[in-house]
Amino acid sequence: MINLIYTAATAFIITLLIGPVMISLLRRLKFGQNIRDLGPKRHLEKSGTPTMGGVIILISTVVPVLLFTDITPKLFWALFVTLSYGCLGFLDDSIKIVANRSLGLRAMHKLLAQILVGGLLGYNAVYNLNISSELIIPYAGTVIDLGIYFIPFVILVVVGTSNAVNLTDGLDGLAAGVTIIVSITYTVINLKFGNYDLAIFTTSIVGACLGFAWFNSYPAQVFMGDTGSLALGGAIAVAAVLTQTELFLIIIGGVYVVEALSVMMQVIYFKLTSGKRIFEMSPLHHHFELKGWKETKVVIRFWIVAAILSLVGLLGLQGI
């Protein structure tokens, strides 16, 4: 247990130490965020804020893991997916900056890369990590066996979670704060299932995101960009897959889920009604902004909801 504390503390301290250096470097390189004109007008003042801060999170996550535990097969794949998605996000952010636009990689290219990494995780989970194709059903204390559909399901979970976290990363401190709560929850789950290596991994994410929130809180000095949001989404998805708690993730990561659903609902409704909208703007956090909530109020209330959902998810493990 003491190693978990050391891991989180080390990740936090590394973030605080390298954060100012990285932020200064990103400023000198003019790696500033391009803000879409379609977003809330108050966000236009954030244009030019350094992005790609996810590099800080990745360094602060990986180093403590290497220091405080051995690389087991499960931990290898947790790091592989996290770093792969982080590299994909880094490429996406780089294109946005070089091309001076708010959109980076082509959506199809990004999706194919995400599917490839998710497929590799699913295949190795079954054939190398001895992960069962059974999913634990929350509160029921039973399981459902997906059989041949397990690998496609893993792809859906990994791709869906990474993109959902990416959509959640729209306000200062929002994605980092929610991910701290979700990662703490998965640390508890990993300890319950005896996955000490993965507990070190999720604890490291807690420390890294906590340190990053120091710089990312309103008004943000740096954004994590796709480098951070895609990596964190991949990391959370791996934690769910390797503990067979993918269905719990729908509850524990409910904020991510609602954010993603709000976008899908908005797009579908817009097309079906020839231009009408359900929300003022999606993702959902922008809807509340346009309803008059201050950015900090939206963020803190979403954190509260994330904490409640995490407790609800943990209660679903009773009797398992």
Disulfide bonds with the S-S distance in Angstrom:
none
